[in-house]
Amino acid sequence: MPLSMPPERAVDLRVEPIDDVLDRVERSLHVRLDRDTVIRKRRSVGMRTGRNTWVRAERRSFQRIASQGGNGSEMAAVLRGVVMPRWHAGLTWRDEHEPVMWRADETDFVTGSPVGQAALMIEDPQLTNTWWAELTASLDALASQPAPRIATPDTESITQDLVDATISQVFPEVADLTIDEWAPAHADLTWANVMGPQFCIIDWEDWGTAPRGLDAATLWGNALAVPALAKRVWTERRPDLESRSGRLMALFTCAKIVGPYAHEADPRLQPARKEAVRLVEELQSS
């Protein structure tokens, strides 16, 4: 019998030593990593290469892989009509000591910067009409294609049960939470994952089938501290957000902001509470 493995540790790659991981990526992908450009996140690291591409390495648990897989960026490469970095190569290996897998993907290096340095926006980024048109065209193209995987916003597979649990905990007065439309989504469409001034969507590891309107609701919810920006998102993605599923996704987003883990200092908190009242009324009357 194989020896049992210890449970997965809680790891934050912003502080964890990663030299061994980066050395392995360099050897296997035959690339030189520019370690002066490294961007560390909780479960991934990314940096520029000597051939002017970008490499992103992620640590993913067996549990997440079992429910979704671990090659989201590679599978997204077949999508048509979506503005994203071109995928070049990938590398996967199993950790020797823990029930986790490592995945590295090499893609085009995208010029420009994320529209937001964090998921939410606290000031208007003054995006051009061209930027908004490309966002709309990309999300429409994404929704029209098949997705052989389930989306994992916030690392959880999005199912009807998850929608029920998230919304009913905060807004129990909404009796019917049934999602009637499902479509492919990026599933992590925050302001940190859209680029500007030239539009592009990055970080595709969580994409898959989701309730219609998830992406629009995520972008809208993270713009609530900037009313003009939130209004623009709603206007641009009105068909999604004013569908029944879209309203539920907007309420799902509000529930995450105003629910048990709400922070009084969150600039989205009061606008989300106000919007939630409207959404509850609309869903109850529909």
Helices and strands as residue ranges (DSSP letters): H 19-29, G 35-37, E 39-40, E 44-48, E 53-61, H 62-68, H 72-76, E 87-94, E 100-108, E 113-114, H 129-143, G 153-155, H 160-170, E 182-185, G 191-193, E 194-196, E 200-201, E 208-211, H 214-221, H 227-236, H 238-241, H 244-258, H 269-285
